[in-house]
Amino acid sequence: MSAGPGAGVDLGGPGPEGVDPASRPPGAIRDRRLSPTLLVGAVLVGLVVVGAAVSYVWTPYDPVRVDATARLLPFSAEHWFGTDRFGRDVFSRVLVGARTTLLVGVVSVGLAAAVGVPLGILAGMTRGILPTLIMRACDLLLAFPALLLAIMFGAVFGGSTLTAMVAIGIATIPSFVRVVRAGTLQVMSTEYVLAARAAGRMRPAIAWRHVLPNVSGVVIVQASVSFAIAVLAEAALSFLGFGTPPPTPSWGRMLQEAQPLLFLAPRIAVVPGVAVALAVLGFNLLGDGLRDVLDPRTREIR
């Protein structure tokens, strides 16, 4: 007997579980395992946060105390990371330096998000000359990297942690404006926003109820990536003398002070250098992992 029409052809019917795959919403079949990228990034960032928190209640030694009799000591049970050329305990300075790193990152990224998110939503929800002016201003600001802008601020106002935070925050604003504007344009083209506009809902209400919750994912990812940039920029500014002034411990300042002894005692430069590298790597990996979790387009379908 000949087979009937459609024999041996997959008509897209229910699968072995009795559920039609075509009827499942996009992203319903996901890999629920945590991303290794997210886990590694969270661990590295957690180490920095724990180090900064511990430094408020305990350090093995006073991080700014000079001891001429303990100069350039190697790794030991008493001084885990040794001492620098002034006899200061390197491990204690690394712990306190994590404080400065997190402070600069939180303030600068918070400033950039506080300004960039509203501007991005405004540029995405309006038409005419205003969004054009906002985006052209962002293009102009992008011509000044965070490091260059901070050096300019330091030359005018003097090098300090506050100067570094403000300069890095201003230089990071365009990144938030661009990603939030792109997300806002996508949200504004959806049917539920069109229905809200047809119902007479005002733009501020649409921005608060519909746009902001839907762009929060990209804001979190951008904040994590910007945090990594802020850590690197703060270390570079402190190394150049435009960031955190002495005697406050800073990873960039520790690198600058270790430069003359790079060949005599390289460990003094290696320790803060590794701390900066791990912090930057951690925040970058955390941002990539959060993007995979929060952006449904990057989720793998089994």
N, C-alpha and C positions, 0 to 999 in steps of 0.2 A: 504494500500500500504506500502511496505517496504521502509525504508529510503535508499537513495542512498549511495554509498561509500563516506565515509568521513563526513557523516551527524553528526552534533553535535561535531565535532572535530575542535579545534582551529588551523587553518592552518597558523597562524602568519600573517594574512593580515592586511590591514590598520585598525587603531583603530577608535574610534568614531569621531575623528577630521579629518579623512581622510588622516592621515599620517602614514606610516609604521614605527612602533617603531624600527624595526631592521635596518632601513635605517638611523636612527639618530646617529650621531657620539657619542662616549663615552663621558659622562659628559655633553651632550647637555641638559638633563633634570636635573636641579640642584635646590637645595634649595637656592634661592637668598637672603634669610634673613641673616643679619649679625649674626655671632656667638656670643652668650652671653659671651663666654670666651674671645673673641677678644675685645668686648666692655668694659668689666670690666677691662681687662688688659690695654687697651688704657686709660681708665679714671685714673687708679692708676698711670701709667707712666706719664700721663699728669699733675697730681698733683705735682709730683716730679719736672718735668720740669718747671712748672709755679712757684713753690716755689723757684727754683734756679734762674729763670729769675727775679723774683720780688726782690730777695735779692741784685741784682746789683743796684737797684734804690731806694729801701726803706726797712728799717727794723725798728721796733718800738724803739729799743734801740741799742746802740753800742754793738755788740756781744762779744767783748773782754773787755769791761769796767767793772772793779771790783768795787762793791759798798757794803762795809761792813755793811751798815745800812739796806740793803734790802736782807739779806741772808734768803734762804729757805722760801720765800713767797709762799703762795698757789695760786691756780688759781684765777684770778680776772680780772676785766675789764682793769686794767692797765697792768698786766702781764698775758697774756692769758694762758700760760703754767707754770706760776710761775717763780721762780728764783732758781739758784743752790746754792751750799754752798759758793760761792764767790760773790753772789749777781748779777750774770749775767742773763740776760733775756733768758730763755730757748727757747722761740718761735723764737727769733732772731737768736739764735745759730742753731736751726733746719733748718731755711731757708738757712743760709750760709753753713751749713753742706751738704745740697742737692747739692750745687755747687761742693764741693769736691767729692761727690759720683759720679756725672755725669762726672766730669773731668777724674777721674780714670777709669770709665767704658768706656768712648769714646776712650781714648788713648790706654788702654790695649786691648780692642776688636779690635780697628783699627790696632794696631801692629800685633795682632794674625792673622787677616784676610789678611793683606798685605803680610805676610810671608806664611801663611798656604794655601791660595787659589792657588797661583802659584805652590807651591810644590805639592798640591793635583792634580792639572791638569797635571803637569809633570809626577807624579807617575801613573796616569791613562792612559796617552797617550803613554808612552814609555814601552819598554820591556827590560829585561836584569837585570844587577846588580844595576842600578841606582834606580829604584823604590823599590827594596828590601832594599837598604841602607836607603832610605828615610823613609820607614815604620818601619824599625828596630830602627832608630833614634827616631821616634815618640814613639815607645814602651818604649825606654829607658827614654824619657822625661816624659812619663806618670807615671813612678815610683816615680817622685817628684811632689807631689801635689802643687797647687799654694801657699798655706799657708806655707808649708815647704820651698819651693824655695824662697819665699819672706823673710822668717826668715833668711835663709842663706845669701841672698843678703844684708839684713839689718845688719847682723853681720859683713860683709866685708866692705860695703860701707856706713853704717850708715842708720838709719831709716829716711825716707823722703817719700813724695808723689811720687816723681819720681822713687824711688826704688820700691815702691809698684806697680806702673803702669808697669814698665818694667818686674818685676817678674811675675805678673799676666798675662801679655801679652805673655811671653815666655811659661808659663805653659799651656796656652790655645791654642797654635799653633797646637798640635796634634789633637784636636777635629775638627778643620777646615780641616786639611789634610785628615782625615779619611772620613768625609762626602763629601768633594769635590771629592776625588778619587772615591768613590762609585758612585757618580753622573756622573763623567766623563766616567767611564767604561760603564754605561748604554747608554750614548750619543754616545760613539764610536761604539757601536754595532748597531746603527740605519742605515737605508738604505740611508738617505740623507748624512750622514758622509761617508759611503762607496762610494757613488756617487762622493762626493767631492774629496776623495782620488784617485778615478779612473780618475778623471779629472785632476789630477796633482797638486791639491792645496796643498800648504806647510802646515806643522803642525802648525806653529804660526798663520796662517790665519784660520785654522780650529778651533784652540783653541779660537781665538777672536770672530769669526763669529758664531760658532755653539756651542761650549762647554760652554763658559762663560755665554751666555744668558740663557742656559738651566739649569745651576747649581746655578744661582743667587737666586732662591727661597730658596734652602736649605741653602745658605750662609746667607740670611736674617734671617731665623729661628734660625740658629746656633748663629748668632750674638746676637739675643735677649736673648737666653738662657745663652750665655756666659756673657752677661751684668749682669744678675742676679747673676751669680757666682762671677763676679768682685765686685759687691756691697757688697756681703757677705764677700768676702776675704778682701776687704779694711777695713770693719768694724772690722773684727777680728784682722787684723794687727795693726790698730790704738788702739784697746783695749789692745794689748800686748806691745805697745810702739814701733813697727817697721814701723808704717805707718805715717800718717800726724802728724807732731810735733805740740805741743802747741806754741802759743795761737790760731792758726788757728782752727776754729770749725770743728769737725768731729763727726759723729754719734758714731763711735766706741770709740773715746776718751771721749765723753760724758758718755757713758756706764761705762768706766773705772773709771772716776771721781765720778760717782754716786755709785759705789760699796760699799764704806765704810758706806754710808747712806741708804743702801737698805731697812732696816727695819724702819728707822726713817722717811725717806721721799722717799717712793718707786716711787712716780710719776716722780722723776728726772731720774730714769732708765727706767720707762715705756714709756715715750715720745720718746726718741731716739730708744728704742727697737721696738716700734710699727712702727716708720718711716722706720727702716731697713726691718722689716717684710713686710710692705706694698710695699716697692720698689721691694724687691725680688719676692713677689707674683705677682706684676704687670708685671714685665718683663717675668716671667715664663708663666703667662696666655697669655701675648701678643705673646710669641713664639708659644704656642699651637694654638692660634687663627690664626696666620699667616700660620702655617703649614696646617691647615684645608683649608685655602683659596688658598694657592699657590700650594699644592700638589693635583693633580686631583684624585689620588687614594683614598684620604680620603673624597672626596665630596660625599654626600649622593644622591642617585638616587631615585626620587619619583616613 
